[in-house]
Amino acid sequence: MANDISIGDFRCILLDGGTFRVDGGAMFGVVPKVLWEKKARPDAENRVTLSMNPLLVLAPGRKILVDPGIGEREAGKFGEHYAIEHAGNLERELARSGVRPEEIDIVINTHLHWDHSGAGIRLTPEGGLVPMFPNAVYLVQKGEWETACRPDEWTRASYVFQGEPVLVRTGQMELLHGEAEIVPGVQVIRTPGHTPFHQSVLIESRGEALLYVGDLIPTAAHMRLPYITSLDQDPSLTLRTKRQILRQAREMGWTLAFCHEPEEQNRIFPCRRV
């Protein structure tokens, strides 16, 4: 697989979680269309294609999944408006990597927007909701959980179809309080702006490192500092966070992995040490 790389003792695989389309102006904020359309070709309705790229981390003794994606539960309702395609790919993609859903030990969500967390829950034939990963602990920041549970008029559209209370009932939801080491070599770091408690996932081993940046930098086109979505709750904070993270990535020689980059060859970006 083109997006299957080794980071020291870890194998990191960006999976194909399907695609959807979002208004191009929303994805690039204050950047004029004449500039952003060179990087992301819009359709007749001014929508640009985004992919969902869940990250599978095969760690010594652990199988970790970051941002499962939309899932089929959401595709039926959002299908036409967002032109969702292949949102049910996740289980097949895991199988290609030799992993069954019940073997996932840890699910990490950068945040709980529907396009990142929906596939963590599945719909049963009887119409009920159950965890997609029955033996996993699900991790998210406490503040993000609270925001998702009490969305306001502006954020409600991003937190639709929340099934996470199911995980509370099953005892699988664990809330984090800031930066934390999940297992040796895997940690979450705060990267606020898109949401106030957005987090990214850093994998480090044997002098190598990969940062799954989530919606701080959703695609390769968003590497430029002013390229910030109008969906971000605090764009000025996103700018400050992005500037800091990119500086650190270049200083440390991190590889970046993008959650929504549609072009397979651009989903992983190695930063050069400066």
C-alpha positions as CSV (number, residue, x, y, z in Angstrom):
1,M,0.0,0.0,0.0
2,A,1.3,3.5,-0.9
3,N,0.4,4.8,2.5
4,D,1.8,2.0,4.6
5,I,4.9,3.2,6.4
6,S,7.1,2.1,9.2
7,I,7.9,4.5,12.1
8,G,10.5,2.6,14.1
9,D,8.6,-0.3,15.8
10,F,5.2,0.9,14.5
11,R,3.5,0.1,11.2
12,C,1.2,3.0,10.2
13,I,-1.4,2.6,7.5
14,L,-3.7,5.2,6.1
15,L,-6.9,3.4,5.2
16,D,-9.4,4.3,2.5
17,G,-12.6,5.4,4.3
18,G,-14.4,6.7,1.3
19,T,-15.0,10.3,0.0
20,F,-17.5,13.1,0.4
21,R,-17.8,16.7,-1.0
22,V,-17.9,20.0,0.9
23,D,-18.3,23.5,-0.4
24,G,-15.0,24.8,-1.6
25,G,-15.4,28.2,0.0
26,A,-16.1,26.6,3.3
27,M,-12.9,24.5,3.0
28,F,-10.6,27.4,2.2
29,G,-12.1,30.2,4.2
30,V,-10.7,33.7,3.3
31,V,-8.6,32.3,0.5
32,P,-10.1,33.4,-2.9
33,K,-11.4,30.7,-5.2
34,V,-9.0,31.8,-8.0
35,L,-6.2,30.6,-5.7
36,W,-7.7,27.5,-4.0
37,E,-9.2,26.0,-7.2
38,K,-5.7,25.4,-8.5
39,K,-5.2,22.9,-5.7
40,A,-8.7,21.5,-5.4
41,R,-10.9,21.3,-8.5
42,P,-14.6,22.1,-7.6
43,D,-17.6,20.4,-9.1
44,A,-20.6,22.2,-10.7
45,E,-22.0,22.9,-7.2
46,N,-18.7,24.4,-6.0
47,R,-17.9,21.3,-3.9
48,V,-14.4,19.9,-3.5
49,T,-13.7,16.2,-2.9
50,L,-12.4,15.1,0.5
51,S,-11.4,11.6,1.5
52,M,-11.6,10.0,4.9
53,N,-8.2,8.5,5.8
54,P,-8.4,6.6,9.1
55,L,-5.0,5.8,10.6
56,L,-4.3,2.2,11.6
57,V,-1.4,1.9,14.0
58,L,0.0,-1.5,14.6
59,A,2.0,-1.1,17.7
60,P,3.8,-3.8,19.7
61,G,0.9,-5.7,21.4
62,R,-1.7,-3.1,20.4
63,K,-3.9,-2.2,17.5
64,I,-4.9,1.4,17.4
65,L,-7.4,3.2,15.0
66,V,-7.5,7.0,14.7
67,D,-10.6,8.7,13.3
68,P,-12.7,5.8,11.9
69,G,-14.6,8.1,9.5
70,I,-18.3,8.4,8.6
71,G,-19.4,4.8,8.3
72,E,-22.5,3.5,6.5
73,R,-24.8,4.7,9.3
74,E,-24.3,8.2,8.2
75,A,-24.0,7.7,4.5
76,G,-27.7,7.1,3.9
77,K,-28.7,10.4,5.4
78,F,-25.9,12.5,4.2
79,G,-25.4,10.7,0.9
80,E,-27.0,13.1,-1.6
81,H,-26.1,16.4,0.1
82,Y,-22.4,15.5,0.6
83,A,-22.0,13.1,-2.3
84,I,-20.7,10.4,0.1
85,E,-19.1,7.4,-1.6
86,H,-17.7,4.2,-0.2
87,A,-18.2,5.2,3.4
88,G,-18.6,1.5,4.3
89,N,-15.0,0.7,3.2
90,L,-13.6,0.6,6.7
91,E,-14.1,-3.0,7.6
92,R,-12.9,-4.2,4.2
93,E,-9.8,-1.9,4.6
94,L,-9.0,-3.3,8.0
95,A,-9.3,-6.9,6.6
96,R,-6.8,-6.0,3.9
97,S,-4.4,-5.2,6.7
98,G,-5.2,-8.4,8.5
99,V,-7.3,-6.8,11.3
100,R,-10.8,-7.6,12.4
101,P,-12.9,-4.9,14.2
102,E,-12.9,-7.0,17.4
103,E,-9.1,-6.9,17.4
104,I,-8.9,-3.1,17.7
105,D,-7.7,-2.2,21.2
106,I,-7.9,1.6,21.1
107,V,-9.9,4.1,19.1
108,I,-8.6,7.7,19.2
109,N,-10.8,10.6,17.9
110,T,-9.1,13.9,17.1
111,H,-12.6,15.3,17.6
112,L,-16.2,14.1,17.3
113,H,-17.4,15.7,14.1
114,W,-19.6,13.3,12.1
115,D,-17.0,12.7,9.4
116,H,-14.4,11.5,11.9
117,S,-16.4,9.6,14.5
118,G,-19.5,8.1,12.8
119,A,-17.9,4.8,11.9
120,G,-17.1,4.1,15.6
121,I,-20.7,3.1,16.0
122,R,-22.7,0.8,13.8
123,L,-26.4,0.2,13.2
124,T,-27.8,-3.3,14.0
125,P,-30.4,-5.0,11.7
126,E,-32.9,-4.2,14.5
127,G,-32.2,-0.5,14.3
128,G,-30.1,-0.2,17.5
129,L,-26.6,1.3,17.9
130,V,-23.6,-0.7,19.1
131,P,-19.9,-0.1,19.1
132,M,-18.1,-1.0,15.8
133,F,-15.1,-2.1,17.9
134,P,-16.5,-4.1,20.8
135,N,-13.2,-4.6,22.6
136,A,-11.7,-1.2,22.2
137,V,-11.5,1.8,24.6
138,Y,-12.5,5.0,22.8
139,L,-10.4,8.1,23.7
140,V,-11.3,11.8,23.2
141,Q,-10.7,15.0,25.1
142,K,-13.1,15.7,27.9
143,G,-13.8,19.2,26.6
144,E,-14.6,17.8,23.1
145,W,-17.0,15.3,24.6
146,E,-18.8,18.1,26.5
147,T,-19.0,20.3,23.4
148,A,-20.4,17.4,21.3
149,C,-23.0,16.7,24.0
150,R,-24.1,20.3,24.2
151,P,-23.7,21.8,20.7
152,D,-25.0,25.3,20.0
153,E,-26.7,26.7,16.9
154,W,-23.4,27.1,15.1
155,T,-21.8,23.7,15.9
156,R,-24.9,21.5,15.8
157,A,-24.5,20.6,12.2
158,S,-21.0,19.3,12.8
159,Y,-22.1,17.1,15.7
160,V,-25.1,15.4,14.1
161,F,-25.8,11.7,14.6
162,Q,-23.9,11.4,17.8
163,G,-23.9,7.7,19.0
164,E,-21.2,8.1,21.7
165,P,-23.6,7.7,24.6
166,V,-23.7,4.1,23.6
167,L,-20.0,4.0,24.5
168,V,-20.7,5.4,27.9
169,R,-23.3,2.6,28.5
170,T,-20.8,0.0,27.5
171,G,-18.0,1.5,29.6
172,Q,-15.8,2.0,26.5
173,M,-15.5,5.8,26.5
174,E,-12.5,7.3,28.3
175,L,-12.1,11.1,28.5
176,L,-8.7,12.6,28.4
177,H,-7.5,15.8,30.2
178,G,-4.9,17.4,27.9
179,E,-1.8,15.7,26.4
180,A,-1.4,12.1,27.3
181,E,0.7,9.0,26.4
182,I,-1.7,6.4,25.2
183,V,0.9,3.6,24.9
184,P,4.7,3.9,24.9
185,G,5.5,5.8,21.7
186,V,1.9,7.0,21.0
187,Q,0.7,10.3,22.5
188,V,-2.0,12.8,21.9
189,I,-1.2,16.5,21.8
190,R,-3.6,19.4,21.9
191,T,-4.0,21.2,18.6
192,P,-7.0,23.6,19.1
193,G,-8.7,25.8,16.6
194,H,-10.9,23.6,14.5
195,T,-12.6,22.8,17.8
196,P,-11.5,24.1,21.2
197,F,-10.3,20.6,22.3
198,H,-9.1,19.2,19.0
199,Q,-6.1,16.8,19.4
200,S,-3.5,15.2,17.1
201,V,-1.8,11.9,17.4
202,L,2.0,11.6,17.5
203,I,3.8,8.3,16.9
204,E,7.5,8.2,17.8
205,S,9.9,5.3,17.7
206,R,13.6,4.8,17.0
207,G,14.2,8.4,16.0
208,E,11.3,8.6,13.6
209,A,7.9,10.3,14.1
210,L,4.6,10.6,12.4
211,L,1.9,13.2,13.3
212,Y,-1.7,12.6,12.3
213,V,-2.8,16.2,12.3
214,G,-6.6,15.8,12.0
215,D,-8.5,18.9,10.9
216,L,-5.7,21.2,12.0
217,I,-4.3,20.6,8.4
218,P,-7.0,18.5,6.7
219,T,-5.3,18.3,3.3
220,A,-1.9,18.9,1.7
221,A,-3.4,22.1,0.2
222,H,-3.9,23.4,3.8
223,M,-0.2,23.4,4.6
224,R,-0.1,27.1,3.8
225,L,-0.8,29.1,6.9
226,P,-3.7,31.2,5.7
227,Y,-5.5,28.2,4.2
228,I,-7.9,27.6,7.1
229,T,-11.5,26.4,6.8
230,S,-14.5,28.6,7.6
231,L,-15.7,25.6,9.6
232,D,-13.0,26.1,12.2
233,Q,-14.5,27.4,15.5
234,D,-11.5,29.7,16.1
235,P,-9.6,30.4,12.9
236,S,-7.1,32.7,14.6
237,L,-6.3,30.0,17.1
238,T,-5.9,27.5,14.2
239,L,-3.4,29.8,12.6
240,R,-1.3,30.0,15.8
241,T,-1.5,26.3,16.4
242,K,-0.6,25.5,12.8
243,R,2.3,27.8,12.9
244,Q,3.7,26.2,16.0
245,I,3.1,22.6,14.8
246,L,4.7,23.2,11.4
247,R,7.7,24.8,13.0
248,Q,8.0,21.9,15.4
249,A,7.5,19.3,12.6
250,R,10.4,20.9,10.6
251,E,12.7,21.1,13.6
252,M,12.1,17.5,14.5
253,G,11.7,16.0,11.0
254,W,8.2,14.7,11.6
255,T,6.2,13.1,8.8
256,L,2.6,14.5,8.6
257,A,-0.4,12.4,7.7
258,F,-3.5,14.2,6.4
259,C,-7.0,13.0,7.3
260,H,-8.9,14.4,4.2
261,E,-6.3,14.5,1.4
262,P,-8.0,12.9,-1.6
263,E,-4.8,12.3,-3.6
264,E,-3.2,9.1,-2.4
265,Q,0.3,10.3,-3.3
266,N,-0.1,13.4,-1.2
267,R,-1.6,11.9,2.0
268,I,1.8,11.7,3.8
269,F,4.3,14.6,3.8
270,P,7.8,14.2,5.3
271,C,9.0,17.5,6.8
272,R,12.7,18.2,6.4
273,R,14.7,19.0,9.5
274,V,15.9,22.7,9.6
